Amino acid sequence: MLTRKSALALLTLSALPALIAFAMPQRRDVRIEPQIPTADRSAGNRVFLERAEVLRKAETDSFMVLVGNVVFTKGPMIMRCDSAHYFAETESMDAFGNVSMEQGDTLFVYADELNYNGATEVAVLYADPGKKVQLINRDVMLETDVFVYDLAIDLGYYEVGGRLTDPSNTLTSLYGEYAPSTKEANFYTNVHLNSRNTTDTLDIWSDTLYYNTDTHVAELYSPSTVLNARGTIYTSNGVYDTDSNRTTLYDRSLIVTRQGQTLTADTIYYDRTAGYGEAFGGMILTDSAHKAEVRGNYGYYDEFRDSSFVTDSALLIEYSKGDTLWLHGRYIQSFLTFDSVHVPEDTILGRAAYMRVDTSHVGVVYPRVRFYRSDMQGVADSMRFTEKDTSLTMYHNPIVWSEDRQIFGNEIRLYLNDSTIERAVLPDQAFTAQHIEGEHYQQMSGKEMIAYFEGGEMRRLDINGSVELILYPEENDSTINKIVNAESSYMKAFFRGQTTERITMWPQTTGTVTPLFLARRSLYKLPKFKWFEGIRPEDKDDIFVIPEAMEELMRSSGR
């Protein structure tokens, strides 16, 4: 089979009888001096033949045949090869064997064949089977089978698959572009960036990726996946600094951690080395393990301190029990607390005493807290959840409603078991009321109140100190025709659903039982009675509405 190289060899041999000497002796090994000795070499768009061991030209050929240590220059670029066909009129050439292009001591291109078009200033370089065209620009190497180099704009590209390697990363793609002067590269189709850092892992897959070999920053402009040791990023628009591990993500990008949490927002900034991230606009943070979700228009997360902060329409959604809790406050914050525990000296081994540190997650919501669940609603100025004892404490005029029952005090502590209330403690100025009908409310008040729950229903209520109550006992036919007013120091009440089964008060009890038709209105209400139905959240959207009555209530406590 006649190959391209064998055909060129035959063409060279056939031209021998028609050689012209250009006023030099008829020898095959004549050294060729510069084509235009007095030409200005600074003309960057001109190609100059500097030397060759042999020059031949047939009368019928449009090119010169150059053999042996052939050297051309184009501005600062030097091209070398074993042999070439040179078209002097167009300053074009075909170069063969050990082809190289050199510019200073920084840029080198190596190939087995080169075709250069003088009109377009475009060079196409080829590699023999099993070899690669190589472009080396300081510490950057680009390898491919066919490389196109546009010298006019200093841009090279490949369309048959290639690899670019620098000290930080290796990038492969089907199509690629690289500009040595600016260090900018663009990659298209089946793009893969892989970190060369042996102590870390980073892989990026995309179809469109911009990369700078000086800054080692990658820009992503198509659906892309970024995988590292701590999780996975899905984005269609993002910037990733592979040296500092800082990334900025746009257009609702998604981060998925190894633990299963996800984060999305309009814009996300994340510093993986510092373990710090910020999210802006429509942030949604999900924790599938705890069946919870946090939303807001701004948030940050400190991975090493395990702390987070959310504001601007901040919302906590908890759905572990099927019935979803929606909770809002101006700020939602979580962090770790540390408790130091003294451990006595080890007398057996003679070790010195030391301190052991226990940690617990704490969540804080403040101010103007409002929450809604179909079976329970509440408001407070602030709220604190402690993971260690699974307790939730509401501060500053907190109020909780459940069906037609309301409780409030200066503070409410809820102790939970798997998101279900087991016990509620009101340690100061406790009050509970249940609407019966019209102006009639069952009421209980005292210094401290402790409620015990089973299956989400209150089964027992203890009141300690300054007990006051108003009850409306049901008759056998479920009618109500009397009112009970009583006072004592202590009380225990037991409930079954909406029915009060029994009440025990001690040590002394005073009170009255009055038929309803004889009861004065002054008997209807205890001194601390307040009914806050007007600020009760009506649904999940209503938690974002702060009624003026709630503002006044919180301001009355100095908040």
C-alpha positions as CSV (number, residue, x, y, z in Angstrom):
1,M,0.0,0.0,0.0
2,L,1.3,3.4,-0.9
3,T,1.4,5.5,2.3
4,R,1.6,9.3,2.6
5,K,5.3,9.1,3.5
6,S,6.2,6.6,0.7
7,A,4.4,8.8,-1.8
8,L,6.3,11.8,-0.8
9,A,9.6,9.8,-1.1
10,L,8.7,8.8,-4.7
11,L,7.7,12.4,-5.5
12,T,11.1,13.5,-4.2
13,L,13.0,11.0,-6.3
14,S,11.0,11.8,-9.5
15,A,12.0,15.5,-9.1
16,L,15.7,14.8,-9.2
17,P,16.2,15.3,-13.0
18,A,14.5,18.7,-12.9
19,L,16.5,20.2,-10.0
20,I,17.5,23.8,-10.2
21,A,20.5,25.0,-8.4
22,F,19.6,28.6,-7.4
23,A,23.1,29.7,-8.4
24,M,24.9,27.2,-6.3
25,P,27.0,24.1,-7.1
26,Q,25.2,20.9,-8.1
27,R,25.7,19.0,-4.8
28,R,23.0,17.2,-2.7
29,D,24.5,18.3,0.6
30,V,24.7,22.0,0.1
31,R,24.0,24.1,3.1
32,I,21.2,26.6,2.5
33,E,21.6,30.1,4.0
34,P,18.6,32.2,5.1
35,Q,16.0,32.6,2.3
36,I,15.9,36.4,2.8
37,P,19.1,37.3,4.6
38,T,18.2,40.9,5.2
39,A,14.5,40.4,6.2
40,D,13.3,41.7,9.5
41,R,12.7,38.6,11.7
42,S,10.5,40.6,14.1
43,A,7.6,40.3,11.5
44,G,5.7,37.8,13.5
45,N,3.4,36.7,10.7
46,R,6.2,35.8,8.3
47,V,7.9,32.3,8.0
48,F,11.6,32.2,7.3
49,L,13.7,29.3,6.2
50,E,16.8,29.4,8.3
51,R,18.7,26.3,7.3
52,A,18.7,22.9,5.7
53,E,21.4,20.5,4.6
54,V,19.8,19.8,1.2
55,L,17.4,21.8,-0.9
56,R,15.8,20.4,-4.1
57,K,13.1,21.6,-6.5
58,A,11.7,20.2,-9.7
59,E,10.5,22.6,-12.4
60,T,7.0,21.1,-12.2
61,D,6.8,21.3,-8.4
62,S,5.3,24.2,-6.5
63,F,7.4,23.4,-3.4
64,M,11.0,23.0,-2.4
65,V,12.2,19.7,-0.8
66,L,14.3,20.3,2.3
67,V,16.2,17.5,3.9
68,G,18.4,17.4,7.0
69,N,18.2,19.6,10.2
70,V,15.6,21.8,8.7
71,V,14.9,25.0,10.6
72,F,12.1,27.6,10.1
73,T,11.3,30.6,12.2
74,K,8.1,32.6,12.7
75,G,8.6,35.5,15.1
76,P,9.8,34.0,18.3
77,M,8.7,30.5,17.2
78,I,11.4,28.0,15.9
79,M,10.2,24.9,14.0
80,R,12.6,22.0,13.4
81,C,12.1,18.7,11.4
82,D,14.0,16.1,9.5
83,S,12.5,17.1,6.1
84,A,9.9,19.3,4.7
85,H,8.0,20.5,1.6
86,Y,8.1,24.3,1.6
87,F,5.8,26.4,-0.5
88,A,7.7,29.7,-0.6
89,E,5.0,31.8,-2.2
90,T,2.4,31.1,0.5
91,E,5.0,30.4,3.3
92,S,3.3,27.1,3.9
93,M,4.9,23.7,4.6
94,D,4.5,20.0,5.3
95,A,7.1,18.9,7.8
96,F,8.1,15.3,8.5
97,G,10.1,13.5,11.2
98,N,11.0,14.7,14.7
99,V,8.9,17.8,14.3
100,S,9.2,20.3,17.0
101,M,8.1,23.9,17.7
102,E,9.9,25.9,20.3
103,Q,9.3,29.3,21.8
104,G,11.9,30.5,24.3
105,D,12.5,28.1,27.1
106,T,8.9,27.7,28.1
107,L,6.8,26.4,25.1
108,F,7.6,23.2,23.2
109,V,5.4,21.1,20.8
110,Y,6.5,17.7,19.5
111,A,5.0,15.7,16.7
112,D,5.8,13.3,13.8
113,E,4.2,15.4,11.1
114,L,3.1,19.0,10.6
115,N,1.0,20.8,8.0
116,Y,1.2,24.6,8.1
117,N,-1.0,27.0,6.2
118,G,0.8,30.4,5.8
119,A,-2.4,32.2,4.9
120,T,-4.3,31.2,8.0
121,E,-1.3,30.7,10.2
122,V,-2.7,27.4,11.4
123,A,-0.5,24.3,12.0
124,V,-1.9,20.8,12.2
125,L,0.3,18.3,14.0
126,Y,0.1,14.5,13.8
127,A,1.5,11.6,15.8
128,D,2.4,8.2,14.5
129,P,0.4,5.2,15.8
130,G,1.2,4.5,19.4
131,K,2.6,8.0,20.0
132,K,1.1,11.4,20.9
133,V,1.5,15.0,19.9
134,Q,2.8,16.8,23.0
135,L,2.6,20.4,23.9
136,I,4.7,21.4,26.9
137,N,4.2,24.8,28.5
138,R,6.4,25.0,31.5
139,D,4.7,22.5,34.0
140,V,1.7,21.8,31.7
141,M,1.6,19.0,29.2
142,L,-1.1,18.5,26.6
143,E,-1.2,15.1,24.7
144,T,-3.4,14.1,21.7
145,D,-3.3,12.3,18.4
146,V,-4.0,15.3,16.2
147,F,-3.3,18.9,17.5
148,V,-4.4,22.0,15.7
149,Y,-2.4,25.2,16.6
150,D,-3.6,28.6,15.5
151,L,-0.4,30.7,15.8
152,A,-2.2,33.9,14.9
153,I,-4.3,33.8,18.1
154,D,-2.0,31.4,20.1
155,L,-4.8,28.8,20.5
156,G,-4.4,25.1,20.2
157,Y,-7.2,22.5,20.1
158,Y,-8.0,18.8,19.5
159,E,-11.1,17.0,18.4
160,V,-10.1,13.4,18.7
161,G,-9.6,13.1,22.5
162,G,-6.8,14.5,24.6
163,R,-5.3,14.9,28.0
164,L,-3.9,17.9,29.8
165,T,-1.8,17.5,32.9
166,D,-0.4,20.1,35.3
167,P,1.0,19.7,38.9
168,S,-2.5,19.8,40.4
169,N,-4.8,17.9,38.0
170,T,-5.3,15.8,35.0
171,L,-8.1,16.6,32.6
172,T,-9.3,14.5,29.7
173,S,-12.0,15.2,27.1
174,L,-13.1,14.5,23.6
175,Y,-12.7,18.1,22.5
176,G,-10.3,20.6,24.1
177,E,-8.7,24.0,23.6
178,Y,-5.6,25.5,25.2
179,A,-4.0,29.0,24.9
180,P,-0.4,28.8,26.2
181,S,0.0,32.6,26.6
182,T,-3.1,33.0,28.9
183,K,-3.0,29.4,30.4
184,E,-6.7,29.2,29.7
185,A,-8.3,25.9,28.5
186,N,-11.8,24.8,27.5
187,F,-12.9,21.2,27.5
188,Y,-16.1,19.7,25.9
189,T,-17.8,16.3,25.9
190,N,-16.9,13.5,28.4
191,V,-14.8,15.9,30.5
192,H,-13.1,14.4,33.5
193,L,-10.9,16.3,36.0
194,N,-9.0,14.2,38.5
195,S,-6.8,15.6,41.3
196,R,-3.2,14.5,41.4
197,N,-3.1,15.1,45.2
198,T,-2.4,11.7,46.7
199,T,-3.7,12.7,50.1
200,D,-7.1,13.9,48.8
201,T,-9.7,12.9,46.3
202,L,-11.4,15.1,43.7
203,D,-13.2,14.0,40.5
204,I,-15.2,16.3,38.3
205,W,-17.3,15.0,35.4
206,S,-18.9,17.5,33.0
207,D,-19.5,18.2,29.3
208,T,-18.3,21.8,29.4
209,L,-15.5,22.9,31.7
210,Y,-13.2,26.0,31.6
211,Y,-9.8,25.6,33.4
212,N,-6.8,27.8,34.0
213,T,-3.5,26.0,34.4
214,D,-2.0,28.9,36.3
215,T,-4.7,29.3,39.0
216,H,-6.0,25.7,38.8
217,V,-9.6,27.0,38.9
218,A,-12.3,25.1,37.1
219,E,-15.5,26.6,35.8
220,L,-18.5,24.4,35.1
221,Y,-21.2,25.4,32.5
222,S,-23.2,22.2,32.0
223,P,-24.7,19.5,34.2
224,S,-21.6,18.4,36.2
225,T,-20.8,16.1,39.1
226,V,-18.1,16.9,41.7
227,L,-17.0,14.0,43.9
228,N,-14.7,14.4,46.9
229,A,-14.2,12.6,50.2
230,R,-16.9,14.5,52.0
231,G,-19.7,14.3,49.5
232,T,-21.0,15.0,46.0
233,I,-21.9,18.2,44.3
234,Y,-24.4,18.4,41.4
235,T,-24.3,21.7,39.5
236,S,-24.8,23.3,36.0
237,N,-23.0,26.5,36.9
238,G,-20.1,26.6,39.3
239,V,-16.5,27.6,40.0
240,Y,-14.1,25.2,41.8
241,D,-10.6,26.2,43.0
242,T,-8.9,22.8,43.0
243,D,-5.9,24.1,45.0
244,S,-7.8,25.8,47.9
245,N,-10.9,23.5,47.6
246,R,-13.1,26.6,47.5
247,T,-16.2,26.4,45.3
248,T,-19.0,28.8,44.4
249,L,-22.2,27.3,43.0
250,Y,-25.1,28.9,41.2
251,D,-28.6,28.0,39.8
252,R,-29.9,25.7,42.5
253,S,-26.8,23.5,42.7
254,L,-27.1,20.5,45.1
255,I,-24.6,19.2,47.7
256,V,-25.0,15.7,49.1
257,T,-22.9,14.7,52.2
258,R,-21.7,11.3,53.0
259,Q,-24.1,11.2,55.9
260,G,-27.1,11.8,53.6
261,Q,-27.7,15.5,54.2
262,T,-28.5,17.7,51.2
263,L,-28.1,21.4,50.6
264,T,-29.4,23.5,47.7
265,A,-29.8,27.3,47.2
266,D,-29.6,29.9,44.5
267,T,-25.9,30.5,45.4
268,I,-23.6,28.4,47.6
269,Y,-20.1,29.2,48.7
270,Y,-18.1,26.3,50.3
271,D,-14.6,26.1,51.6
272,R,-13.9,22.4,51.9
273,T,-10.5,22.8,53.6
274,A,-12.0,25.2,56.2
275,G,-15.2,23.2,56.5
276,Y,-17.2,26.4,56.0
277,G,-20.1,27.1,53.7
278,E,-22.7,29.8,53.0
279,A,-26.0,29.7,51.1
280,F,-28.0,32.5,49.6
281,G,-31.5,32.6,48.3
282,G,-34.0,29.8,48.7
283,M,-31.7,27.6,50.9
284,I,-33.0,24.1,51.7
285,L,-31.0,21.9,54.0
286,T,-32.4,18.4,54.5
287,D,-31.4,15.7,57.0
288,S,-33.1,12.5,56.0
289,A,-31.7,10.6,59.0
290,H,-33.5,12.9,61.4
291,K,-36.4,13.5,59.0
292,A,-35.9,17.3,59.2
293,E,-35.4,20.2,56.9
294,V,-34.3,23.8,57.4
295,R,-35.1,26.6,54.9
296,G,-34.2,30.2,54.7
297,N,-32.8,32.9,52.4
298,Y,-29.4,32.9,54.1
299,G,-27.5,30.3,56.0
300,Y,-24.0,29.1,56.9
301,Y,-22.5,25.9,58.2
302,D,-19.2,25.3,60.0
303,E,-18.4,21.7,59.6
304,F,-15.6,21.5,62.1
305,R,-17.6,23.2,64.8
306,D,-20.7,21.4,63.7
307,S,-22.7,24.7,63.9
308,S,-25.2,26.3,61.5
309,F,-27.2,29.5,61.2
310,V,-30.2,30.3,59.1
311,T,-32.2,33.6,58.8
312,D,-34.5,35.5,56.4
313,S,-37.7,33.5,56.4
314,A,-36.0,30.8,58.5
315,L,-38.1,27.6,58.7
316,L,-37.6,24.3,60.4
317,I,-39.7,21.3,59.2
318,E,-39.7,18.1,61.2
319,Y,-41.6,15.0,59.9
320,S,-40.4,12.1,61.9
321,K,-43.9,11.2,63.2
322,G,-45.7,11.6,60.0
323,D,-47.5,14.7,61.3
324,T,-45.2,17.6,60.1
325,L,-44.0,20.3,62.5
326,W,-43.5,23.8,60.9
327,L,-41.4,26.1,63.0
328,H,-40.3,29.7,62.3
329,G,-38.1,32.3,64.0
330,R,-36.0,35.1,62.8
331,Y,-32.9,33.0,63.4
332,I,-32.4,29.3,63.6
333,Q,-29.1,28.2,65.0
334,S,-27.4,25.0,66.0
335,F,-24.1,24.3,67.7
336,L,-22.1,22.0,70.0
337,T,-21.8,22.5,73.7
338,F,-19.0,21.1,75.8
339,D,-19.4,19.8,79.4
340,S,-16.2,19.2,81.3
341,V,-16.3,16.2,83.7
342,H,-13.6,15.6,86.3
343,V,-12.3,12.0,86.4
344,P,-10.5,11.0,89.6
345,E,-6.9,10.0,89.6
346,D,-6.2,6.5,88.6
347,T,-4.7,5.1,91.8
348,I,-3.7,1.7,90.2
349,L,-1.6,3.1,87.4
350,G,-0.8,6.3,89.1
351,R,-2.1,8.5,86.4
352,A,-2.9,12.2,87.0
353,A,-6.5,13.3,87.0
354,Y,-7.8,14.7,83.7
355,M,-10.9,16.3,82.3
356,R,-13.2,14.5,79.9
357,V,-15.4,16.6,77.6
358,D,-18.9,15.6,76.8
359,T,-20.6,17.3,73.9
360,S,-24.2,17.8,72.9
361,H,-26.0,19.4,70.0
362,V,-28.1,22.5,70.8
363,G,-30.6,24.2,68.5
364,V,-31.8,27.7,69.2
365,V,-34.7,29.6,67.5
366,Y,-35.2,33.3,68.2
367,P,-36.9,35.8,68.4
368,R,-40.7,35.7,67.7
369,V,-41.0,31.9,67.5
370,R,-44.1,30.4,66.0
371,F,-44.8,26.8,65.2
372,Y,-47.7,24.7,63.8
373,R,-48.5,21.1,63.8
374,S,-52.0,19.8,63.3
375,D,-52.3,18.6,66.9
376,M,-50.2,21.3,68.6
377,Q,-49.4,25.0,68.0
378,G,-47.3,27.5,69.9
379,V,-45.5,30.8,70.2
380,A,-42.6,32.1,72.3
381,D,-39.9,34.7,72.0
382,S,-37.2,32.1,71.9
383,M,-36.7,28.3,72.0
384,R,-33.8,26.0,72.8
385,F,-33.5,22.3,72.0
386,T,-30.8,20.2,73.7
387,E,-30.1,16.8,72.2
388,K,-28.4,15.4,75.3
389,D,-31.7,15.2,77.3
390,T,-34.0,15.7,74.2
391,S,-35.6,18.7,75.9
392,L,-37.2,21.7,74.3
393,T,-37.4,24.9,76.3
394,M,-39.6,27.9,75.4
395,Y,-38.8,31.3,76.9
396,H,-40.5,34.6,77.6
397,N,-44.3,34.3,77.6
398,P,-44.5,31.0,75.7
399,I,-47.9,29.6,74.8
400,V,-48.9,26.1,73.6
401,W,-52.3,25.1,72.2
402,S,-53.6,21.6,71.7
403,E,-57.2,21.3,70.4
404,D,-59.2,23.5,72.8
405,R,-56.6,23.5,75.6
406,Q,-54.0,26.3,76.2
407,I,-51.0,26.4,78.5
408,F,-48.7,29.3,79.2
409,G,-46.2,30.6,81.8
410,N,-42.9,32.4,82.0
411,E,-41.2,29.2,80.7
412,I,-42.2,25.9,79.2
413,R,-39.9,22.8,79.1
414,L,-40.9,19.9,76.9
415,Y,-39.1,16.5,77.3
416,L,-39.3,14.4,74.2
417,N,-39.0,10.8,73.3
418,D,-38.6,10.3,69.6
419,S,-40.3,13.6,68.8
420,T,-43.2,12.7,71.1
421,I,-43.9,14.8,74.2
422,E,-43.5,12.7,77.4
423,R,-43.5,15.5,80.0
424,A,-44.1,19.3,80.1
425,V,-42.8,21.5,82.9
426,L,-43.9,25.0,83.6
427,P,-41.6,26.1,86.4
428,D,-42.9,29.6,87.0
429,Q,-46.4,31.2,86.9
430,A,-48.0,28.2,85.1
431,F,-51.5,28.4,83.8
432,T,-53.7,26.1,81.7
433,A,-57.2,26.6,80.3
434,Q,-59.6,24.6,78.3
435,H,-62.5,26.2,76.4
436,I,-65.8,24.6,77.3
437,E,-68.4,26.8,75.6
438,G,-69.1,30.5,75.4
439,E,-67.5,32.3,78.3
440,H,-66.7,29.2,80.2
441,Y,-63.2,27.8,80.5
442,Q,-61.8,25.1,82.8
443,Q,-58.7,26.7,84.4
444,M,-55.8,25.7,86.6
445,S,-53.0,27.9,87.9
446,G,-50.0,27.5,90.2
447,K,-46.4,28.3,90.8
448,E,-45.1,25.1,89.1
449,M,-47.0,22.7,86.8
450,I,-45.9,19.3,85.4
451,A,-47.9,17.5,82.8
452,Y,-47.4,13.9,81.8
453,F,-48.3,12.6,78.3
454,E,-49.1,9.2,76.8
455,G,-49.6,8.8,73.1
456,G,-49.6,12.5,72.7
457,E,-52.4,13.0,75.2
458,M,-52.1,14.5,78.7
459,R,-52.8,11.9,81.3
460,R,-51.7,13.6,84.5
461,L,-51.1,17.1,85.8
462,D,-49.3,18.1,88.9
463,I,-49.5,21.6,90.3
464,N,-47.2,22.7,93.2
465,G,-47.8,25.9,95.1
466,S,-50.6,28.4,95.1
467,V,-53.1,26.1,93.3
468,E,-56.2,27.7,91.9
469,L,-58.7,26.1,89.7
470,I,-62.1,26.5,88.0
471,L,-63.9,23.3,86.8
472,Y,-67.2,22.6,85.1
473,P,-68.0,19.0,86.1
474,E,-70.2,17.0,83.6
475,E,-73.4,15.4,84.8
476,N,-74.3,11.8,83.9
477,D,-76.1,13.1,80.8
478,S,-72.9,15.0,79.8
479,T,-74.5,18.4,80.6
480,I,-72.8,21.1,82.6
481,N,-74.8,23.0,85.2
482,K,-72.4,24.0,88.0
483,I,-69.0,25.7,88.4
484,V,-66.3,24.7,90.9
485,N,-63.9,27.3,92.3
486,A,-61.1,25.9,94.6
487,E,-57.7,26.7,96.1
488,S,-55.0,24.6,97.7
489,S,-51.3,24.2,98.0
490,Y,-50.9,21.0,95.8
491,M,-52.9,19.2,93.3
492,K,-52.9,16.1,91.1
493,A,-55.3,15.6,88.2
494,F,-55.9,12.6,86.0
495,F,-57.4,12.7,82.5
496,R,-58.8,10.4,79.9
497,G,-59.1,12.1,76.6
498,Q,-61.1,15.3,77.2
499,T,-62.5,14.0,80.5
500,T,-61.1,14.8,83.9
501,E,-61.2,11.4,85.8
502,R,-60.2,12.7,89.3
503,I,-58.5,15.5,91.1
504,T,-56.7,15.3,94.4
505,M,-55.8,18.5,96.4
506,W,-53.9,18.9,99.7
507,P,-53.2,19.6,102.5
508,Q,-56.2,22.0,102.8
509,T,-58.7,23.0,100.2
510,T,-61.1,25.8,100.1
511,G,-63.7,26.6,97.4
512,T,-67.2,26.7,96.3
513,V,-69.6,24.9,94.0
514,T,-72.2,27.2,92.4
515,P,-75.0,26.4,90.0
516,L,-74.4,28.1,86.7
517,F,-77.6,30.0,86.7
518,L,-76.6,31.6,90.1
519,A,-72.9,32.1,89.3
520,R,-71.6,35.6,89.1
521,R,-69.4,36.5,86.1
522,S,-66.5,37.2,88.5
523,L,-66.4,33.4,89.2
524,Y,-65.7,32.6,85.5
525,K,-62.1,33.7,85.4
526,L,-59.0,33.2,87.6
527,P,-56.9,36.4,88.2
528,K,-54.2,35.2,85.7
529,F,-56.6,34.1,83.0
530,K,-55.7,35.1,79.5
531,W,-57.0,33.5,76.3
532,F,-54.6,34.1,73.4
533,E,-56.6,32.6,70.5
534,G,-55.9,35.7,68.4
535,I,-52.2,34.9,68.1
536,R,-52.5,31.2,67.6
537,P,-51.0,30.0,64.3
538,E,-53.8,28.7,62.1
539,D,-51.7,26.8,59.5
540,K,-48.1,26.3,58.3
541,D,-48.1,29.6,56.4
542,D,-49.5,31.6,59.3
543,I,-46.3,31.0,61.3
544,F,-44.6,33.8,59.2
545,V,-47.2,36.3,60.3
546,I,-46.4,38.0,63.6
547,P,-49.7,39.6,64.9
548,E,-49.4,42.9,66.7
549,A,-50.9,41.2,69.9
550,M,-47.9,38.8,69.9
551,E,-45.5,41.7,69.5
552,E,-47.1,43.5,72.4
553,L,-46.9,40.3,74.5
554,M,-43.2,39.8,73.8
555,R,-42.4,43.5,74.4
556,S,-44.1,43.2,77.8
557,S,-41.4,40.8,78.8
558,G,-38.7,43.2,77.7
559,R,-38.0,41.2,74.5
